[in-house]
């Protein structure tokens, strides 16, 4: 598990789980959402997972050190990409700025780790764990919001499916991270199976959510032409 740095599928990554990752990509293209920065981040995260999984499983041949370096970069980049995607679930500019600032800090820290080989093995799990924690915090917050909205606004049902997939997958990924990296579990096969199942369910929920997702119609305030006229006319006459 540590050789694959956890977020890359590894040699046990099931073909069905890997193929399922193509489904949300197809949904993004079908719904023409690739132009949206958030969905571009999601597509990049999925493509990165597919590539590193093929790499770790030996379907793409690379030098062992190159595979380790690519997997390290992938593990550090995936949580920031998911955080960028999660900005799609808020209209509050202050929250978006805070999330983007968090992404910037994670990327800068990750870059410093990659340039310092002497601390890479120790620092990578710390930054990865922090990234997973932030994804879980934000996704769970948005999950509660979207579930509430889906009860009253049917147009928000798609978002509820998407964020449900993110919450389920990253909760499972965090559990795997804790068991493998912090508790040093040797039960690698079961952890890989959990990773595969989580990824498969994530792919299905996100695909369904993207297809169902419809943007809410923009509500423009209706100005009453008679509003305030009488009061203004009375004021004008008195002056």
ABEGO torsion letter per residue (X at the ends): XAAAGGAAGEAABBAAAAAAAAAAAAAAAAAGAAABAAAAAAAAAAAAAAAAAAAAAGABBBBAAAAAAAAAAAAAAAAAAAAAAAAAABABAAAAAAAAAAAAAAAAAAAAAAABAAAAAAAAAAAAAAAAAAAAAAAAAAAAAAAAAAAABAAAAAAAAAAAAAAAAAAAAAAAAAAAAAAGBABAAAAAAAAAAAAAAAAAAAAAAAAABBBBBBBBBBBBAABGAAAAAAAAAAX
